[in-house]
């Protein structure tokens, strides 16, 4: 019997490298696009009370992307990245829901 070996063979470690590269590209793209959106909001800051909350929500995407990328790289220490992310998520959710009640 001949054992077939694919490029994504987990035992060879190549699958992890492909995942790291894909996650790194997605994280970089997310951070760039979110930063552009935040910059547009700051440049056209005509409704500060509303845009303040929008900017807080826009920062969630790069924070989640960075957290996921770092958790993928350092699997054993992922809890240390998840706690600040969860705190920021709670912070943004609280302000978003408190704003809706007004």
Gaussian input, Z-matrix of N, CA and C with variables (Angstrom, degrees):
# hf/3-21g

backbone

0 1
 N
 C     1     B1
 C     2     B2     1     A1
 N     3     B3     2     A2     1     D1
 C     4     B4     3     A3     2     D2
 C     5     B5     4     A4     3     D3
 N     6     B6     5     A5     4     D4
 C     7     B7     6     A6     5     D5
 C     8     B8     7     A7     6     D6
 N     9     B9     8     A8     7     D7
 C    10    B10     9     A9     8     D8
 C    11    B11    10    A10     9     D9
 N    12    B12    11    A11    10    D10
 C    13    B13    12    A12    11    D11
 C    14    B14    13    A13    12    D12
 N    15    B15    14    A14    13    D13
 C    16    B16    15    A15    14    D14
 C    17    B17    16    A16    15    D15
 N    18    B18    17    A17    16    D16
 C    19    B19    18    A18    17    D17
 C    20    B20    19    A19    18    D18
 N    21    B21    20    A20    19    D19
 C    22    B22    21    A21    20    D20
 C    23    B23    22    A22    21    D21
 N    24    B24    23    A23    22    D22
 C    25    B25    24    A24    23    D23
 C    26    B26    25    A25    24    D24
 N    27    B27    26    A26    25    D25
 C    28    B28    27    A27    26    D26
 C    29    B29    28    A28    27    D27
 N    30    B30    29    A29    28    D28
 C    31    B31    30    A30    29    D29
 C    32    B32    31    A31    30    D30
 N    33    B33    32    A32    31    D31
 C    34    B34    33    A33    32    D32
 C    35    B35    34    A34    33    D33
 N    36    B36    35    A35    34    D34
 C    37    B37    36    A36    35    D35
 C    38    B38    37    A37    36    D36
 N    39    B39    38    A38    37    D37
 C    40    B40    39    A39    38    D38
 C    41    B41    40    A40    39    D39
 N    42    B42    41    A41    40    D40
 C    43    B43    42    A42    41    D41
 C    44    B44    43    A43    42    D42
 N    45    B45    44    A44    43    D43
 C    46    B46    45    A45    44    D44
 C    47    B47    46    A46    45    D45
 N    48    B48    47    A47    46    D46
 C    49    B49    48    A48    47    D47
 C    50    B50    49    A49    48    D48
 N    51    B51    50    A50    49    D49
 C    52    B52    51    A51    50    D50
 C    53    B53    52    A52    51    D51
 N    54    B54    53    A53    52    D52
 C    55    B55    54    A54    53    D53
 C    56    B56    55    A55    54    D54
 N    57    B57    56    A56    55    D55
 C    58    B58    57    A57    56    D56
 C    59    B59    58    A58    57    D57
 N    60    B60    59    A59    58    D58
 C    61    B61    60    A60    59    D59
 C    62    B62    61    A61    60    D60
 N    63    B63    62    A62    61    D61
 C    64    B64    63    A63    62    D62
 C    65    B65    64    A64    63    D63
 N    66    B66    65    A65    64    D64
 C    67    B67    66    A66    65    D65
 C    68    B68    67    A67    66    D66
 N    69    B69    68    A68    67    D67
 C    70    B70    69    A69    68    D68
 C    71    B71    70    A70    69    D69
 N    72    B72    71    A71    70    D70
 C    73    B73    72    A72    71    D71
 C    74    B74    73    A73    72    D72
 N    75    B75    74    A74    73    D73
 C    76    B76    75    A75    74    D74
 C    77    B77    76    A76    75    D75
 N    78    B78    77    A77    76    D76
 C    79    B79    78    A78    77    D77
 C    80    B80    79    A79    78    D78
 N    81    B81    80    A80    79    D79
 C    82    B82    81    A81    80    D80
 C    83    B83    82    A82    81    D81
 N    84    B84    83    A83    82    D82
 C    85    B85    84    A84    83    D83
 C    86    B86    85    A85    84    D84
 N    87    B87    86    A86    85    D85
 C    88    B88    87    A87    86    D86
 C    89    B89    88    A88    87    D87
 N    90    B90    89    A89    88    D88
 C    91    B91    90    A90    89    D89
 C    92    B92    91    A91    90    D90
 N    93    B93    92    A92    91    D91
 C    94    B94    93    A93    92    D92
 C    95    B95    94    A94    93    D93
 N    96    B96    95    A95    94    D94
 C    97    B97    96    A96    95    D95
 C    98    B98    97    A97    96    D96
 N    99    B99    98    A98    97    D97
 C   100   B100    99    A99    98    D98
 C   101   B101   100   A100    99    D99
 N   102   B102   101   A101   100   D100
 C   103   B103   102   A102   101   D101
 C   104   B104   103   A103   102   D102
 N   105   B105   104   A104   103   D103
 C   106   B106   105   A105   104   D104
 C   107   B107   106   A106   105   D105
 N   108   B108   107   A107   106   D106
 C   109   B109   108   A108   107   D107
 C   110   B110   109   A109   108   D108
 N   111   B111   110   A110   109   D109
 C   112   B112   111   A111   110   D110
 C   113   B113   112   A112   111   D111
 N   114   B114   113   A113   112   D112
 C   115   B115   114   A114   113   D113
 C   116   B116   115   A115   114   D114
 N   117   B117   116   A116   115   D115
 C   118   B118   117   A117   116   D116
 C   119   B119   118   A118   117   D117
 N   120   B120   119   A119   118   D118
 C   121   B121   120   A120   119   D119
 C   122   B122   121   A121   120   D120
 N   123   B123   122   A122   121   D121
 C   124   B124   123   A123   122   D122
 C   125   B125   124   A124   123   D123
 N   126   B126   125   A125   124   D124
 C   127   B127   126   A126   125   D125
 C   128   B128   127   A127   126   D126
 N   129   B129   128   A128   127   D127
 C   130   B130   129   A129   128   D128
 C   131   B131   130   A130   129   D129
 N   132   B132   131   A131   130   D130
 C   133   B133   132   A132   131   D131
 C   134   B134   133   A133   132   D132
 N   135   B135   134   A134   133   D133
 C   136   B136   135   A135   134   D134
 C   137   B137   136   A136   135   D135
 N   138   B138   137   A137   136   D136
 C   139   B139   138   A138   137   D137
 C   140   B140   139   A139   138   D138
 N   141   B141   140   A140   139   D139
 C   142   B142   141   A141   140   D140
 C   143   B143   142   A142   141   D141
 N   144   B144   143   A143   142   D142
 C   145   B145   144   A144   143   D143
 C   146   B146   145   A145   144   D144
 N   147   B147   146   A146   145   D145
 C   148   B148   147   A147   146   D146
 C   149   B149   148   A148   147   D147
 N   150   B150   149   A149   148   D148
 C   151   B151   150   A150   149   D149
 C   152   B152   151   A151   150   D150
 N   153   B153   152   A152   151   D151
 C   154   B154   153   A153   152   D152
 C   155   B155   154   A154   153   D153
 N   156   B156   155   A155   154   D154
 C   157   B157   156   A156   155   D155
 C   158   B158   157   A157   156   D156
 N   159   B159   158   A158   157   D157
 C   160   B160   159   A159   158   D158
 C   161   B161   160   A160   159   D159
 N   162   B162   161   A161   160   D160
 C   163   B163   162   A162   161   D161
 C   164   B164   163   A163   162   D162
 N   165   B165   164   A164   163   D163
 C   166   B166   165   A165   164   D164
 C   167   B167   166   A166   165   D165
 N   168   B168   167   A167   166   D166
 C   169   B169   168   A168   167   D167
 C   170   B170   169   A169   168   D168
 N   171   B171   170   A170   169   D169
 C   172   B172   171   A171   170   D170
 C   173   B173   172   A172   171   D171
 N   174   B174   173   A173   172   D172
 C   175   B175   174   A174   173   D173
 C   176   B176   175   A175   174   D174
 N   177   B177   176   A176   175   D175
 C   178   B178   177   A177   176   D176
 C   179   B179   178   A178   177   D177
 N   180   B180   179   A179   178   D178
 C   181   B181   180   A180   179   D179
 C   182   B182   181   A181   180   D180
 N   183   B183   182   A182   181   D181
 C   184   B184   183   A183   182   D182
 C   185   B185   184   A184   183   D183
 N   186   B186   185   A185   184   D184
 C   187   B187   186   A186   185   D185
 C   188   B188   187   A187   186   D186
 N   189   B189   188   A188   187   D187
 C   190   B190   189   A189   188   D188
 C   191   B191   190   A190   189   D189
 N   192   B192   191   A191   190   D190
 C   193   B193   192   A192   191   D191
 C   194   B194   193   A193   192   D192
 N   195   B195   194   A194   193   D193
 C   196   B196   195   A195   194   D194
 C   197   B197   196   A196   195   D195
 N   198   B198   197   A197   196   D196
 C   199   B199   198   A198   197   D197
 C   200   B200   199   A199   198   D198
 N   201   B201   200   A200   199   D199
 C   202   B202   201   A201   200   D200
 C   203   B203   202   A202   201   D201
 N   204   B204   203   A203   202   D202
 C   205   B205   204   A204   203   D203
 C   206   B206   205   A205   204   D204
 N   207   B207   206   A206   205   D205
 C   208   B208   207   A207   206   D206
 C   209   B209   208   A208   207   D207
 N   210   B210   209   A209   208   D208
 C   211   B211   210   A210   209   D209
 C   212   B212   211   A211   210   D210
 N   213   B213   212   A212   211   D211
 C   214   B214   213   A213   212   D212
 C   215   B215   214   A214   213   D213
 N   216   B216   215   A215   214   D214
 C   217   B217   216   A216   215   D215
 C   218   B218   217   A217   216   D216
 N   219   B219   218   A218   217   D217
 C   220   B220   219   A219   218   D218
 C   221   B221   220   A220   219   D219
 N   222   B222   221   A221   220   D220
 C   223   B223   222   A222   221   D221
 C   224   B224   223   A223   222   D222
 N   225   B225   224   A224   223   D223
 C   226   B226   225   A225   224   D224
 C   227   B227   226   A226   225   D225
 N   228   B228   227   A227   226   D226
 C   229   B229   228   A228   227   D227
 C   230   B230   229   A229   228   D228
 N   231   B231   230   A230   229   D229
 C   232   B232   231   A231   230   D230
 C   233   B233   232   A232   231   D231
 N   234   B234   233   A233   232   D232
 C   235   B235   234   A234   233   D233
 C   236   B236   235   A235   234   D234
 N   237   B237   236   A236   235   D235
 C   238   B238   237   A237   236   D236
 C   239   B239   238   A238   237   D237
 N   240   B240   239   A239   238   D238
 C   241   B241   240   A240   239   D239
 C   242   B242   241   A241   240   D240
 N   243   B243   242   A242   241   D241
 C   244   B244   243   A243   242   D242
 C   245   B245   244   A244   243   D243
 N   246   B246   245   A245   244   D244
 C   247   B247   246   A246   245   D245
 C   248   B248   247   A247   246   D246
 N   249   B249   248   A248   247   D247
 C   250   B250   249   A249   248   D248
 C   251   B251   250   A250   249   D249
 N   252   B252   251   A251   250   D250
 C   253   B253   252   A252   251   D251
 C   254   B254   253   A253   252   D252
 N   255   B255   254   A254   253   D253
 C   256   B256   255   A255   254   D254
 C   257   B257   256   A256   255   D255
 N   258   B258   257   A257   256   D256
 C   259   B259   258   A258   257   D257
 C   260   B260   259   A259   258   D258
 N   261   B261   260   A260   259   D259
 C   262   B262   261   A261   260   D260
 C   263   B263   262   A262   261   D261
 N   264   B264   263   A263   262   D262
 C   265   B265   264   A264   263   D263
 C   266   B266   265   A265   264   D264
 N   267   B267   266   A266   265   D265
 C   268   B268   267   A267   266   D266
 C   269   B269   268   A268   267   D267
 N   270   B270   269   A269   268   D268
 C   271   B271   270   A270   269   D269
 C   272   B272   271   A271   270   D270
 N   273   B273   272   A272   271   D271
 C   274   B274   273   A273   272   D272
 C   275   B275   274   A274   273   D273
 N   276   B276   275   A275   274   D274
 C   277   B277   276   A276   275   D275
 C   278   B278   277   A277   276   D276
 N   279   B279   278   A278   277   D277
 C   280   B280   279   A279   278   D278
 C   281   B281   280   A280   279   D279
 N   282   B282   281   A281   280   D280
 C   283   B283   282   A282   281   D281
 C   284   B284   283   A283   282   D282
 N   285   B285   284   A284   283   D283
 C   286   B286   285   A285   284   D284
 C   287   B287   286   A286   285   D285
 N   288   B288   287   A287   286   D286
 C   289   B289   288   A288   287   D287
 C   290   B290   289   A289   288   D288
 N   291   B291   290   A290   289   D289
 C   292   B292   291   A291   290   D290
 C   293   B293   292   A292   291   D291
 N   294   B294   293   A293   292   D292
 C   295   B295   294   A294   293   D293
 C   296   B296   295   A295   294   D294
 N   297   B297   296   A296   295   D295
 C   298   B298   297   A297   296   D296
 C   299   B299   298   A298   297   D297
 N   300   B300   299   A299   298   D298
 C   301   B301   300   A300   299   D299
 C   302   B302   301   A301   300   D300
 N   303   B303   302   A302   301   D301
 C   304   B304   303   A303   302   D302
 C   305   B305   304   A304   303   D303

   B1=1.4440
   B2=1.5213
   B3=1.2878
   B4=1.4568
   B5=1.5230
   B6=1.3150
   B7=1.4603
   B8=1.5286
   B9=1.3296
   B10=1.4664
   B11=1.5300
   B12=1.2936
   B13=1.4539
   B14=1.5201
   B15=1.3022
   B16=1.4610
   B17=1.5269
   B18=1.3133
   B19=1.4617
   B20=1.5288
   B21=1.3216
   B22=1.4552
   B23=1.5201
   B24=1.2986
   B25=1.4529
   B26=1.5292
   B27=1.3015
   B28=1.4613
   B29=1.5221
   B30=1.3078
   B31=1.4624
   B32=1.5246
   B33=1.3189
   B34=1.4636
   B35=1.5197
   B36=1.3232
   B37=1.4580
   B38=1.5125
   B39=1.3321
   B40=1.4654
   B41=1.5228
   B42=1.3186
   B43=1.4667
   B44=1.5183
   B45=1.3246
   B46=1.4570
   B47=1.5219
   B48=1.3057
   B49=1.4657
   B50=1.5228
   B51=1.3156
   B52=1.4636
   B53=1.5261
   B54=1.3198
   B55=1.4674
   B56=1.5206
   B57=1.3272
   B58=1.4667
   B59=1.5229
   B60=1.3093
   B61=1.4653
   B62=1.5264
   B63=1.3183
   B64=1.4655
   B65=1.5225
   B66=1.3177
   B67=1.4681
   B68=1.5284
   B69=1.3149
   B70=1.4607
   B71=1.5152
   B72=1.3295
   B73=1.4650
   B74=1.5305
   B75=1.3220
   B76=1.4695
   B77=1.5249
   B78=1.3280
   B79=1.4636
   B80=1.5116
   B81=1.3085
   B82=1.4550
   B83=1.5244
   B84=1.3104
   B85=1.4623
   B86=1.5285
   B87=1.3156
   B88=1.4646
   B89=1.5232
   B90=1.3210
   B91=1.4709
   B92=1.5179
   B93=1.3208
   B94=1.4637
   B95=1.5256
   B96=1.3176
   B97=1.4619
   B98=1.5267
   B99=1.3084
   B100=1.4688
   B101=1.5230
   B102=1.3234
   B103=1.4647
   B104=1.5225
   B105=1.3231
   B106=1.4699
   B107=1.5186
   B108=1.3312
   B109=1.4658
   B110=1.5202
   B111=1.3268
   B112=1.4683
   B113=1.5194
   B114=1.3303
   B115=1.4590
   B116=1.5254
   B117=1.3320
   B118=1.4611
   B119=1.5248
   B120=1.3155
   B121=1.4663
   B122=1.5241
   B123=1.3240
   B124=1.4611
   B125=1.5260
   B126=1.3126
   B127=1.4562
   B128=1.5263
   B129=1.3202
   B130=1.4694
   B131=1.5210
   B132=1.2886
   B133=1.4726
   B134=1.5306
   B135=1.3361
   B136=1.4585
   B137=1.5234
   B138=1.3034
   B139=1.4670
   B140=1.5256
   B141=1.3320
   B142=1.4688
   B143=1.5230
   B144=1.3182
   B145=1.4651
   B146=1.5246
   B147=1.3157
   B148=1.4588
   B149=1.5259
   B150=1.3320
   B151=1.4588
   B152=1.5235
   B153=1.2970
   B154=1.4641
   B155=1.5290
   B156=1.3213
   B157=1.4708
   B158=1.5250
   B159=1.3171
   B160=1.4589
   B161=1.5228
   B162=1.3296
   B163=1.4654
   B164=1.5294
   B165=1.3143
   B166=1.4709
   B167=1.5179
   B168=1.3227
   B169=1.4646
   B170=1.5235
   B171=1.3345
   B172=1.4644
   B173=1.5207
   B174=1.3187
   B175=1.4740
   B176=1.5227
   B177=1.3438
   B178=1.4645
   B179=1.5243
   B180=1.3270
   B181=1.4663
   B182=1.5294
   B183=1.3550
   B184=1.4682
   B185=1.5252
   B186=1.3294
   B187=1.4631
   B188=1.5239
   B189=1.3303
   B190=1.4637
   B191=1.5208
   B192=1.3336
   B193=1.4642
   B194=1.5300
   B195=1.3223
   B196=1.4627
   B197=1.5232
   B198=1.3257
   B199=1.4655
   B200=1.5246
   B201=1.3232
   B202=1.4651
   B203=1.5232
   B204=1.3233
   B205=1.4601
   B206=1.5239
   B207=1.3225
   B208=1.4635
   B209=1.5276
   B210=1.3272
   B211=1.4679
   B212=1.5245
   B213=1.3247
   B214=1.4564
   B215=1.5280
   B216=1.3249
   B217=1.4623
   B218=1.5264
   B219=1.3215
   B220=1.4664
   B221=1.5233
   B222=1.3073
   B223=1.4641
   B224=1.5234
   B225=1.3175
   B226=1.4654
   B227=1.5278
   B228=1.3124
   B229=1.4638
   B230=1.5217
   B231=1.3016
   B232=1.4625
   B233=1.5272
   B234=1.3193
   B235=1.4686
   B236=1.5215
   B237=1.3233
   B238=1.4639
   B239=1.5212
   B240=1.3120
   B241=1.4541
   B242=1.5271
   B243=1.3247
   B244=1.4567
   B245=1.5293
   B246=1.3161
   B247=1.4658
   B248=1.5304
   B249=1.3381
   B250=1.4805
   B251=1.5281
   B252=1.3207
   B253=1.4666
   B254=1.5178
   B255=1.3236
   B256=1.4560
   B257=1.5210
   B258=1.3203
   B259=1.4744
   B260=1.5221
   B261=1.3303
   B262=1.4659
   B263=1.5235
   B264=1.3262
   B265=1.4550
   B266=1.5304
   B267=1.3184
   B268=1.4612
   B269=1.5167
   B270=1.3168
   B271=1.4690
   B272=1.5257
   B273=1.3164
   B274=1.4634
   B275=1.5214
   B276=1.3161
   B277=1.4640
   B278=1.5198
   B279=1.3227
   B280=1.4567
   B281=1.5289
   B282=1.3199
   B283=1.4625
   B284=1.5211
   B285=1.3244
   B286=1.4545
   B287=1.5274
   B288=1.3268
   B289=1.4606
   B290=1.5240
   B291=1.3179
   B292=1.4599
   B293=1.5218
   B294=1.3007
   B295=1.4685
   B296=1.5230
   B297=1.3065
   B298=1.4549
   B299=1.5162
   B300=1.3232
   B301=1.4609
   B302=1.5261
   B303=1.3220
   B304=1.4760
   B305=1.4916
   A1=109.73
   A2=115.20
   A3=121.71
   A4=108.02
   A5=115.35
   A6=120.28
   A7=108.53
   A8=116.40
   A9=119.42
   A10=108.85
   A11=115.32
   A12=121.44
   A13=107.90
   A14=115.81
   A15=119.33
   A16=109.55
   A17=115.17
   A18=120.33
   A19=111.06
   A20=116.19
   A21=121.36
   A22=112.15
   A23=117.83
   A24=122.96
   A25=109.19
   A26=116.66
   A27=121.62
   A28=111.47
   A29=116.54
   A30=119.85
   A31=112.67
   A32=117.28
   A33=119.56
   A34=111.77
   A35=118.49
   A36=121.52
   A37=113.63
   A38=117.58
   A39=120.02
   A40=112.48
   A41=117.12
   A42=119.91
   A43=110.84
   A44=116.24
   A45=119.27
   A46=111.17
   A47=116.29
   A48=120.16
   A49=110.35
   A50=117.47
   A51=121.38
   A52=109.66
   A53=117.24
   A54=120.57
   A55=110.98
   A56=117.73
   A57=120.62
   A58=111.04
   A59=116.97
   A60=120.23
   A61=110.73
   A62=117.34
   A63=120.90
   A64=111.00
   A65=116.62
   A66=120.18
   A67=110.95
   A68=117.14
   A69=120.57
   A70=112.12
   A71=116.84
   A72=120.54
   A73=110.30
   A74=117.02
   A75=120.46
   A76=111.14
   A77=117.58
   A78=120.99
   A79=110.81
   A80=117.28
   A81=121.29
   A82=110.94
   A83=117.07
   A84=121.49
   A85=111.13
   A86=116.64
   A87=121.12
   A88=111.17
   A89=116.61
   A90=120.11
   A91=111.70
   A92=117.21
   A93=120.54
   A94=110.72
   A95=117.52
   A96=120.46
   A97=112.05
   A98=117.47
   A99=120.10
   A100=110.93
   A101=116.89
   A102=119.59
   A103=111.45
   A104=116.74
   A105=120.20
   A106=110.13
   A107=116.95
   A108=120.10
   A109=112.10
   A110=116.87
   A111=120.50
   A112=109.91
   A113=117.29
   A114=120.65
   A115=111.21
   A116=117.96
   A117=120.59
   A118=111.23
   A119=116.77
   A120=119.78
   A121=110.90
   A122=116.73
   A123=119.32
   A124=111.54
   A125=116.86
   A126=120.13
   A127=111.11
   A128=117.22
   A129=122.93
   A130=109.83
   A131=115.60
   A132=121.71
   A133=109.29
   A134=116.31
   A135=121.27
   A136=112.62
   A137=117.44
   A138=122.48
   A139=108.63
   A140=117.08
   A141=119.36
   A142=114.56
   A143=117.95
   A144=118.89
   A145=111.35
   A146=117.00
   A147=120.24
   A148=111.55
   A149=116.76
   A150=120.03
   A151=112.71
   A152=117.17
   A153=120.38
   A154=110.59
   A155=115.81
   A156=120.44
   A157=111.42
   A158=116.53
   A159=120.33
   A160=110.33
   A161=116.79
   A162=120.64
   A163=110.56
   A164=117.17
   A165=119.74
   A166=111.16
   A167=116.46
   A168=120.23
   A169=110.52
   A170=117.14
   A171=120.09
   A172=112.44
   A173=117.80
   A174=119.90
   A175=112.35
   A176=117.84
   A177=119.21
   A178=111.86
   A179=118.06
   A180=120.76
   A181=112.38
   A182=119.87
   A183=117.34
   A184=113.12
   A185=117.24
   A186=119.07
   A187=110.11
   A188=117.77
   A189=120.80
   A190=111.31
   A191=116.98
   A192=120.34
   A193=110.88
   A194=116.90
   A195=120.00
   A196=111.71
   A197=115.83
   A198=119.78
   A199=111.01
   A200=116.42
   A201=119.63
   A202=111.34
   A203=116.68
   A204=120.14
   A205=111.25
   A206=116.81
   A207=119.91
   A208=111.58
   A209=116.90
   A210=119.78
   A211=111.24
   A212=117.02
   A213=120.54
   A214=111.02
   A215=116.20
   A216=119.91
   A217=112.39
   A218=115.80
   A219=121.36
   A220=108.78
   A221=116.46
   A222=122.02
   A223=111.74
   A224=117.46
   A225=120.35
   A226=112.32
   A227=117.34
   A228=121.35
   A229=112.81
   A230=117.63
   A231=120.33
   A232=112.94
   A233=117.88
   A234=120.19
   A235=111.26
   A236=116.81
   A237=120.05
   A238=112.03
   A239=117.41
   A240=120.82
   A241=111.33
   A242=116.51
   A243=120.52
   A244=112.75
   A245=118.09
   A246=120.75
   A247=111.74
   A248=120.17
   A249=118.31
   A250=112.60
   A251=116.96
   A252=119.82
   A253=110.93
   A254=116.98
   A255=120.71
   A256=111.34
   A257=117.18
   A258=120.40
   A259=110.79
   A260=117.22
   A261=120.20
   A262=110.53
   A263=117.26
   A264=120.45
   A265=110.73
   A266=116.81
   A267=120.61
   A268=111.30
   A269=116.37
   A270=122.49
   A271=110.92
   A272=116.86
   A273=120.69
   A274=110.69
   A275=117.03
   A276=120.09
   A277=111.37
   A278=117.29
   A279=120.91
   A280=110.89
   A281=117.24
   A282=119.68
   A283=112.07
   A284=116.94
   A285=119.76
   A286=110.74
   A287=116.95
   A288=119.97
   A289=112.15
   A290=118.29
   A291=120.04
   A292=110.21
   A293=117.89
   A294=121.74
   A295=110.52
   A296=117.32
   A297=120.73
   A298=112.61
   A299=118.10
   A300=121.00
   A301=111.97
   A302=117.61
   A303=120.64
   A304=112.84
   D1=136.53
   D2=178.51
   D3=-101.92
   D4=127.95
   D5=179.55
   D6=-85.94
   D7=123.38
   D8=179.33
   D9=-84.53
   D10=138.15
   D11=-179.80
   D12=-121.14
   D13=122.73
   D14=178.22
   D15=-100.07
   D16=170.17
   D17=-179.79
   D18=-65.25
   D19=-28.70
   D20=-177.22
   D21=-95.73
   D22=31.77
   D23=178.86
   D24=-66.72
   D25=116.94
   D26=-175.48
   D27=-64.82
   D28=-36.69
   D29=-176.76
   D30=-67.64
   D31=-25.99
   D32=179.94
   D33=-82.87
   D34=-13.41
   D35=178.59
   D36=89.08
   D37=-2.77
   D38=-178.58
   D39=-71.09
   D40=-30.63
   D41=-179.88
   D42=-64.70
   D43=-35.90
   D44=179.08
   D45=-66.38
   D46=-39.76
   D47=179.74
   D48=-65.05
   D49=-42.17
   D50=178.27
   D51=-63.00
   D52=-42.12
   D53=178.45
   D54=-64.46
   D55=-41.02
   D56=179.10
   D57=-64.18
   D58=-41.93
   D59=179.70
   D60=-65.80
   D61=-45.21
   D62=179.45
   D63=-63.30
   D64=-43.11
   D65=179.42
   D66=-67.24
   D67=-37.83
   D68=178.68
   D69=-65.05
   D70=-42.19
   D71=178.39
   D72=-65.74
   D73=-44.08
   D74=179.16
   D75=-64.46
   D76=-39.42
   D77=178.54
   D78=-65.54
   D79=-44.04
   D80=178.87
   D81=-62.34
   D82=-44.32
   D83=178.86
   D84=-63.09
   D85=-42.53
   D86=178.87
   D87=-62.71
   D88=-44.86
   D89=-179.61
   D90=-64.59
   D91=-40.90
   D92=179.89
   D93=-66.06
   D94=-48.81
   D95=-178.25
   D96=-64.88
   D97=-40.30
   D98=178.15
   D99=-66.91
   D100=-38.91
   D101=178.27
   D102=-64.56
   D103=-37.41
   D104=176.71
   D105=-63.57
   D106=-44.39
   D107=178.81
   D108=-62.59
   D109=-42.62
   D110=177.90
   D111=-63.39
   D112=-41.84
   D113=179.02
   D114=-62.54
   D115=-39.98
   D116=177.04
   D117=-63.14
   D118=-40.89
   D119=178.83
   D120=-66.40
   D121=-39.73
   D122=179.84
   D123=-70.62
   D124=-33.96
   D125=178.62
   D126=-68.72
   D127=-36.75
   D128=179.80
   D129=-109.55
   D130=58.97
   D131=-174.03
   D132=-86.16
   D133=71.24
   D134=-176.29
   D135=-95.45
   D136=-25.98
   D137=178.91
   D138=-121.08
   D139=76.17
   D140=-171.84
   D141=-60.04
   D142=-35.68
   D143=-178.11
   D144=-65.53
   D145=-36.88
   D146=-179.70
   D147=-83.29
   D148=-42.99
   D149=-175.01
   D150=-69.51
   D151=-24.89
   D152=175.77
   D153=-59.06
   D154=-42.56
   D155=179.57
   D156=-73.16
   D157=-36.31
   D158=178.44
   D159=-63.61
   D160=-42.20
   D161=179.55
   D162=-64.60
   D163=-38.55
   D164=177.07
   D165=-61.88
   D166=-39.83
   D167=179.14
   D168=-70.34
   D169=-38.41
   D170=179.60
   D171=-63.10
   D172=-29.31
   D173=179.48
   D174=-73.70
   D175=-11.27
   D176=179.99
   D177=-67.56
   D178=-36.06
   D179=-177.84
   D180=-62.00
   D181=-50.60
   D182=178.66
   D183=-67.95
   D184=-30.89
   D185=178.03
   D186=-66.02
   D187=-43.65
   D188=176.52
   D189=-64.67
   D190=-40.48
   D191=-179.25
   D192=-64.71
   D193=-46.28
   D194=178.63
   D195=-63.55
   D196=-40.73
   D197=178.48
   D198=-61.78
   D199=-44.75
   D200=-179.68
   D201=-65.42
   D202=-40.82
   D203=179.99
   D204=-65.34
   D205=-46.14
   D206=179.49
   D207=-67.00
   D208=-35.90
   D209=177.16
   D210=-66.87
   D211=-32.07
   D212=176.94
   D213=-71.10
   D214=-39.09
   D215=179.70
   D216=-71.61
   D217=-41.78
   D218=-176.04
   D219=-120.27
   D220=76.47
   D221=-173.44
   D222=-61.07
   D223=-39.17
   D224=-177.35
   D225=-68.24
   D226=-25.23
   D227=-177.03
   D228=-108.03
   D229=19.51
   D230=-174.86
   D231=-65.55
   D232=-26.79
   D233=179.44
   D234=-62.76
   D235=-31.59
   D236=179.73
   D237=-70.80
   D238=-23.65
   D239=176.48
   D240=-87.73
   D241=-28.68
   D242=-176.01
   D243=-74.77
   D244=-32.91
   D245=-176.63
   D246=-64.24
   D247=-50.64
   D248=177.29
   D249=-62.24
   D250=-35.41
   D251=177.72
   D252=-62.89
   D253=-43.95
   D254=179.58
   D255=-65.76
   D256=-36.58
   D257=177.15
   D258=-64.16
   D259=-44.15
   D260=179.13
   D261=-66.09
   D262=-38.39
   D263=177.66
   D264=-61.70
   D265=-42.33
   D266=177.73
   D267=-64.22
   D268=-40.85
   D269=178.82
   D270=-60.65
   D271=-48.34
   D272=-178.64
   D273=-68.50
   D274=-41.23
   D275=179.31
   D276=-63.28
   D277=-41.01
   D278=178.10
   D279=-60.66
   D280=-48.50
   D281=-178.70
   D282=-68.74
   D283=-34.11
   D284=177.75
   D285=-65.45
   D286=-46.02
   D287=-179.01
   D288=-72.39
   D289=-34.40
   D290=177.93
   D291=-69.43
   D292=-30.70
   D293=178.07
   D294=-70.36
   D295=-35.73
   D296=-178.97
   D297=-69.35
   D298=-26.38
   D299=-177.64
   D300=-75.97
   D301=-20.48
   D302=-177.47
   D303=-74.11

